[in-house]
């Protein structure tokens, strides 16, 4: 990352336990070097063991990634960046509206049968990324499942998480795959209006649909990261963490402009 990015990112990093008097061993490597190593891996799609010698040893970088993943620190870091970006753009840190959608991607051979499936609609054998974004296209919530899990089934779990974390969220746009009992469920359980944006049957060819294009832009950002062009993670938690890391790169660059 550039010096301008580091100036923005450094105050938003979670403080290690040993610096708060909670014990533990101090970090052996600079956080900036470790963050650069993880960003390099996500952006270029390399294996952990193929980490260039310019960065700290791969096992130390992976240990850092695993610790942040398991303790929710990458999400905390991501959410702080998102709030700062929203403030910079003149928005309230807490969103009131969002968009939900899913993306099916092929899974690598390391992905076990317990977390992969076949999406008959997209004809993809792999996993599915379910995301909720705000009106700026910034990530509010992500959940990775096998590709055969339905959108409405996953949306109940994901929207429950997002609604619990963002109490001001009142409206979420979705496509026709989220129709049915999910609309009533969201209103009754989360006090959340799920508005379905349908494509007109009279329109032919590609047409940009209101609000739905916002979440498609996020998927485009993800596919530019080679590590996310296909699902290479053994665990769905790691796949979700990789998505969060990819978005931290996007937001830190926005803040450094």
C-alpha positions as CSV (number, residue, x, y, z in Angstrom):
1,X,0.0,0.0,0.0
2,X,1.1,3.6,-0.5
3,X,2.2,5.9,2.3
4,X,-1.1,7.8,1.9
5,X,-3.1,4.6,2.4
6,X,-1.0,3.6,5.4
7,X,-1.7,7.0,7.1
8,X,-5.4,6.3,6.7
9,X,-5.3,2.6,7.6
10,X,-3.1,2.6,10.6
11,X,-5.4,4.3,13.1
12,X,-8.2,1.9,12.1
13,X,-6.4,-1.3,12.8
14,X,-7.6,-3.4,15.8
15,X,-5.1,-3.0,18.7
16,X,-3.3,-6.2,19.6
17,X,-4.0,-7.7,23.0
18,X,-0.4,-7.3,24.2
19,X,-0.6,-3.5,23.6
20,X,-3.7,-3.3,25.8
21,X,-2.1,-5.2,28.7
22,X,-4.0,-8.4,28.0
23,X,-0.9,-10.5,27.6
24,X,0.4,-12.4,24.6
25,X,3.5,-12.2,22.5
26,X,4.3,-9.0,20.6
27,X,4.2,-9.2,16.8
28,X,7.5,-10.1,15.2
29,X,6.7,-8.3,12.0
30,X,5.4,-4.9,11.1
31,X,1.6,-4.8,10.5
32,X,2.1,-2.9,7.3
33,X,4.3,-5.7,5.9
34,X,1.8,-8.4,6.8
35,X,-1.1,-6.4,5.4
36,X,0.8,-5.9,2.2
37,X,1.5,-9.7,2.0
38,X,-2.2,-10.6,2.4
39,X,-3.2,-7.9,-0.1
40,X,-0.7,-9.3,-2.5
41,X,-2.0,-12.9,-2.1
42,X,-5.6,-11.8,-2.6
43,X,-4.9,-9.6,-5.6
44,X,-2.5,-12.0,-7.4
45,X,-4.0,-15.3,-6.5
46,X,-0.8,-17.0,-5.3
47,X,-0.5,-19.9,-2.9
48,X,0.4,-19.2,0.7
49,X,3.7,-21.1,0.3
50,X,4.5,-19.0,-2.9
51,X,4.7,-15.8,-0.9
52,X,7.7,-13.7,-2.3
53,X,10.7,-13.3,-0.1
54,X,10.1,-9.5,0.1
55,X,7.3,-10.2,2.6
56,X,7.5,-11.9,6.0
57,X,7.5,-15.8,6.0
58,X,4.3,-17.3,4.6
59,X,3.5,-19.2,7.8
60,X,3.7,-16.0,9.9
61,X,1.4,-14.2,7.4
62,X,-1.0,-17.1,7.4
63,X,-1.0,-17.2,11.2
64,X,-2.0,-13.5,11.2
65,X,-4.7,-14.1,8.6
66,X,-6.1,-17.1,10.5
67,X,-6.1,-15.1,13.8
68,X,-7.9,-12.2,12.3
69,X,-10.4,-14.5,10.6
70,X,-11.2,-16.5,13.8
71,X,-11.5,-13.5,16.1
72,X,-13.5,-11.4,13.7
73,X,-10.8,-8.7,13.5
74,X,-10.8,-8.6,9.7
75,X,-14.6,-7.7,9.8
76,X,-13.9,-5.1,12.5
77,X,-11.2,-3.5,10.3
78,X,-13.4,-3.7,7.2
79,X,-16.4,-2.1,9.0
80,X,-14.2,0.8,10.3
81,X,-13.0,1.5,6.8
82,X,-16.6,1.4,5.4
83,X,-17.8,3.9,8.0
84,X,-14.9,6.2,7.2
85,X,-15.7,6.0,3.4
86,X,-19.3,6.8,4.0
87,X,-18.4,9.8,6.1
88,X,-16.0,11.0,3.5
89,X,-18.8,10.8,0.9
90,X,-21.2,12.8,3.1
91,X,-23.2,9.8,4.3
92,X,-24.2,8.6,7.7
93,X,-21.9,5.8,9.0
94,X,-24.9,3.6,9.4
95,X,-26.9,2.8,6.2
96,X,-30.7,2.8,5.9
97,X,-30.9,0.9,2.6
98,X,-29.1,-1.9,0.9
99,X,-29.2,-4.5,-1.9
100,X,-28.9,-8.3,-1.7
101,X,-27.8,-10.7,-4.3
102,X,-25.7,-13.9,-4.8
103,X,-22.9,-15.0,-7.1
104,X,-22.0,-18.6,-7.9
105,X,-18.3,-19.4,-8.6
106,X,-16.5,-22.6,-9.5
107,X,-14.7,-24.3,-6.6
108,X,-11.1,-25.6,-6.7
109,X,-10.3,-29.3,-6.1
110,X,-9.3,-28.5,-2.5
111,X,-13.0,-27.6,-1.6
112,X,-14.6,-30.6,0.0
113,X,-17.9,-32.1,-0.9
114,X,-19.4,-30.9,2.4
115,X,-19.2,-27.3,1.3
116,X,-19.7,-27.4,-2.4
117,X,-22.7,-28.1,-4.6
118,X,-24.2,-27.7,-8.1
119,X,-26.1,-24.6,-9.1
120,X,-28.5,-25.8,-11.8
121,X,-29.5,-22.3,-12.9
122,X,-25.9,-21.1,-13.5
123,X,-24.6,-24.7,-14.2
124,X,-21.8,-24.2,-11.8
125,X,-20.2,-26.7,-9.5
126,X,-18.8,-24.8,-6.5
127,X,-19.9,-22.3,-4.0
128,X,-22.2,-19.3,-3.8
129,X,-21.5,-15.9,-2.3
130,X,-24.4,-14.1,-0.7
131,X,-23.8,-10.4,-0.1
132,X,-25.7,-7.3,1.1
133,X,-24.3,-3.9,0.1
134,X,-25.3,-0.4,0.9
135,X,-26.3,2.2,-1.8
136,X,-22.6,3.0,-2.4
137,X,-21.8,-0.6,-3.2
138,X,-19.9,-1.2,0.1
139,X,-20.2,-4.5,1.8
140,X,-22.6,-4.9,4.8
141,X,-22.6,-8.6,5.1
142,X,-21.3,-11.7,3.3
143,X,-22.0,-15.5,3.6
144,X,-20.5,-18.3,1.6
145,X,-22.4,-21.5,1.1
146,X,-22.4,-24.4,-1.3
147,X,-23.8,-23.5,-4.7
148,X,-26.9,-25.6,-4.3
149,X,-28.3,-23.6,-1.4
150,X,-31.2,-21.4,-2.4
151,X,-31.1,-17.7,-2.3
152,X,-34.1,-17.3,-0.1
153,X,-32.8,-19.8,2.5
154,X,-29.5,-18.1,2.8
155,X,-31.1,-14.7,2.8
156,X,-33.0,-15.4,6.0
157,X,-29.7,-16.0,7.8
158,X,-27.7,-13.2,6.2
159,X,-30.4,-10.6,6.6
160,X,-30.7,-11.5,10.2
161,X,-27.0,-10.9,10.7
162,X,-27.1,-7.6,8.8
163,X,-30.3,-6.3,10.5
164,X,-28.8,-7.1,13.9
165,X,-25.5,-5.2,13.1
166,X,-27.2,-2.3,11.3
167,X,-30.3,-1.2,13.3
168,X,-31.1,1.7,10.9
169,X,-31.4,-0.6,7.9
170,X,-35.1,-0.4,6.8
171,X,-35.1,-1.2,3.0
172,X,-33.3,-3.9,0.9
173,X,-33.7,-4.3,-2.8
174,X,-33.6,-7.7,-4.4
175,X,-34.2,-9.6,-7.6
176,X,-37.0,-12.0,-8.5
177,X,-35.2,-14.9,-6.8
178,X,-36.1,-13.5,-3.4
179,X,-39.9,-13.4,-3.8
180,X,-42.3,-15.5,-1.8
181,X,-42.6,-15.9,1.9
182,X,-39.2,-14.2,2.5
183,X,-40.8,-10.8,1.9
184,X,-43.3,-11.3,4.8
185,X,-40.6,-12.9,6.9
186,X,-38.3,-9.9,6.7
187,X,-41.1,-7.5,7.5
188,X,-42.4,-9.4,10.5
189,X,-39.1,-10.6,11.9
190,X,-36.7,-7.8,11.2
191,X,-39.0,-4.8,10.4
192,X,-37.2,-4.8,7.0
193,X,-38.9,-4.0,3.7
194,X,-37.7,-6.3,1.0
195,X,-38.4,-4.6,-2.3
196,X,-38.3,-6.8,-5.4
197,X,-36.9,-5.2,-8.6
198,X,-38.1,-7.3,-11.5
199,X,-37.0,-7.3,-15.0
200,X,-39.7,-6.5,-17.5
201,X,-40.7,-9.3,-19.9
202,X,-41.1,-6.8,-22.7
203,X,-37.4,-5.7,-22.6
204,X,-34.9,-7.6,-24.7
205,X,-31.1,-7.6,-24.3
206,X,-29.0,-6.1,-21.5
207,X,-30.8,-3.5,-19.4
208,X,-29.4,-1.8,-16.3
209,X,-32.0,-2.3,-13.6
210,X,-32.5,0.3,-10.8
211,X,-30.6,-0.5,-7.6
212,X,-29.7,-4.0,-8.7
213,X,-26.6,-2.8,-10.7
214,X,-25.1,-1.6,-7.4
215,X,-24.4,-5.1,-6.1
216,X,-23.2,-6.2,-9.5
217,X,-20.5,-3.6,-9.3
218,X,-19.3,-5.3,-6.1
219,X,-19.1,-8.6,-7.8
220,X,-17.1,-7.0,-10.6
221,X,-14.6,-5.7,-7.9
222,X,-14.3,-9.2,-6.5
223,X,-13.6,-10.9,-9.8
224,X,-10.7,-8.5,-10.4
225,X,-8.9,-10.2,-7.5
226,X,-7.4,-13.4,-8.9
227,X,-7.8,-15.2,-5.5
228,X,-11.6,-14.7,-5.8
229,X,-12.0,-15.5,-9.5
230,X,-12.5,-19.1,-8.2
231,X,-13.0,-20.4,-4.7
232,X,-9.7,-21.9,-3.5
233,X,-10.5,-21.9,0.3
234,X,-11.0,-25.2,2.2
235,X,-13.3,-23.4,4.7
236,X,-16.2,-21.1,4.0
237,X,-14.9,-18.8,6.8
238,X,-11.7,-18.3,4.9
239,X,-13.6,-17.6,1.7
240,X,-15.6,-14.9,3.5
241,X,-12.4,-13.4,5.0
242,X,-10.9,-13.2,1.5
243,X,-13.9,-11.2,0.3
244,X,-13.5,-8.8,3.2
245,X,-9.8,-8.4,2.5
246,X,-10.5,-7.6,-1.1
247,X,-13.0,-4.9,-0.1
248,X,-10.6,-3.4,2.4
249,X,-8.2,-2.8,-0.5
250,X,-10.9,-1.0,-2.5
251,X,-11.9,1.2,0.4
252,X,-8.4,2.1,1.6
253,X,-7.6,3.3,-2.0
254,X,-10.8,5.5,-1.9
255,X,-9.8,7.1,1.3
256,X,-6.2,7.8,0.1
257,X,-7.3,9.7,-2.9
